[in-house]
Amino acid sequence: MAVCPACGKELPGEFPFCPFCAAPLAEAAPPPALEERKVVSVLFCDLVGFTAASEAADPEDVRARIRPYHARLRSEIERYGGTVEKFVGDAVMAVFGAPVAHEDDAERAVRAGLRILEAIEELNEADPGLELQVRVGINTGEAVVALGAKPEQGEGIVTGDVVNTASRLQSAAPVGGIAVGAATYGATKDVFDYERLEPVQVKGKADPVAIWRATAARARFGTDLTRTHAALLVGRELELTLLRGSYERAVRDSSVQLVTVVGEPGVGKSRLVAEVFVHIDSLPYLVRWRQGRCLPYGEGVSFWALGEIVKAEAGILESDSAETAAAKLDAAVPADEADREWLKARLGPLVGVDSGPAAGHEEAFAAWRRFLEVLAASRPTVLVFEDLHWADDAMLAFLEHLIEWSEGVPLLLLCTARPELYERQAGWAGGKRNAATVNLAPLSDEETARLISALLERAVVPAELRALILERAGGNPLYAEEFVRMLKDRDLLVRSGGTLRLKEGTQIDLPDSVQALIAARLDTLSHERKALLQDAAVLGRVFWAGAAAAMGGLGERTVRESLHELSRKELVRPARVSSIAGEGEYAFWHVLVRDVVYSQIPRAARARKHRAAAEWIERQAPERVEDLADVLAYHYLQALELARAAGQSAEAAEFEAPALRFLLLAGDRALGLD
């Protein structure tokens, strides 16, 4: 139902004026912008020498040569979650992070690039007459993203310098190689091996551009070998005790225990699991520990985590041939197992071994459960399933089958997940015997301060520096780690005597890794929920439901339901007491979430939203605008500056008078207070 943009009340029909507040409805708020600012990774791939080779060739021969190349590149790019924006002759442009962002878009782009090089070799082997050679360039940076673009109809998805630079990097890449820019390198240097190349002069850039050549992946797809847990574990004593207790109960009772550790990204789920491993490893008897991750993209990933566990048990490597993998699987299944051949046939697909006709889920589940029971019967076993929020329904169904039907063996199933898991499976493990959930809350300020001291290797951290990191971290251990790492890497800390301080004039940016995490979470929201968050972000870290309703032209009930959903996702939280009578007050869970949401709004739309925010604030207390003059001045000044930056001179002129008025009122009020 339509709502009045001024008072937010639902309209009972079509009227020229609102029947409640008399506001003209012809001036309804414009629809939400279909553009956002995002950090994306752009990949360009171009055939070497193709233009010259095609000059004298028949057009049909040219098409026959390039068709398999186009099809294969599209397949490899989409395999890693990228979007092909366009094919221009023999050149391909793809985007990772648009229209939907992921926390590892830069990694996905480089993995796709490496896979493209392998695919070109495979195409040449299949048809030596092709003789294809390519160069690949990858760059990461901010772009304006057209959310409703249809690339299949020739519409562009992203615009910005990041696109132009990626194209230039492709031209500078070695034949058969991948050249990446500084931002891509910085985001992925722990995942890939790189060779530094000579800086190149790029058209439009004043200084030479630093580039690196990606040579190989350090960790295979789906593993976590690049993650380290060197930071001190703080504030998780109760949770660690519960996990230890669940393991001890599994051993004492020879039973299956399921524990799901739930929390937002970076809150410490994997760190807690690592601490459990340290405890298990210190026990005076042998315990089997196997670990697998659920993946958000790729082919054949439904049971990837389980496959990782079986591969680890059998010692199967990704480089093993099918024959070697089959032999290792044969050795992993006990010789005295009655249903040995049946088990091997059902386990084969998990490790990439062809075992004949596929079995139904019921039979496969029974076989997999039997194999895991055999393992646990030989010694206590802990199976870790990470990132369960990415698991598909079949994987979740198997885990529930395992906890429901397995008995008589000491087995701990330890899972980690984000709150999004419960959006798909609201009753996950509900009513299952021996199942528990551990919800990880943000650290307290005291606990975060202890972590900061450990990260900075200082027992005493200056109050100003500690307060800065505390505010940015918001109780999230990973955010704290990434901020400290950024300060160290950029040499922004100065040692003065026995203390540390920031360099003079230092501007603290948002670490790229944290920005990517938050942006990926935001892109799991519907367009309506995200638009609501953008309106709220313009108001500030603290905002009111009525303001968001008025700015977005939404009904109050719709806003309340939306904010409840966002609260469950741990993006916002309600305040117990509102500072405005009759208005529900909320705050962003982290100030960084607000910052990322705000940064994604294009300048012109941001200007309109600041004006709408100011108008709502004025309506709340028209007789007390002097008390709110500084807030109103801020919003009108932001609207003025953003409109000018967006080239909207007419709109900017409208903001000048109210901006000046409230600036003067704010100045008068400040003098009165002095």
Helices and strands as residue ranges (DSSP letters): G 25-27, E 35-47, H 50-54, H 59-79, E 83-88, E 91-96, H 105-126, E 134-146, G 151-153, E 158-159, H 161-172, E 178-180, H 182-188, E 192-196, E 212-217, H 237-253, E 256-262, H 269-281, E 288-293, H 304-314, H 322-332, H 340-347, G 348-351, H 361-378, E 381-386, G 388-390, H 393-405, E 411-417, H 421-424, E 435-439, H 445-456, H 463-473, H 477-489, E 493-496, E 499-502, H 512-522, H 527-539, E 542-544, H 545-552, H 556-568, E 572-574, E 585-588, H 591-599, H 603-620, G 622-624, H 629-645, H 649-673
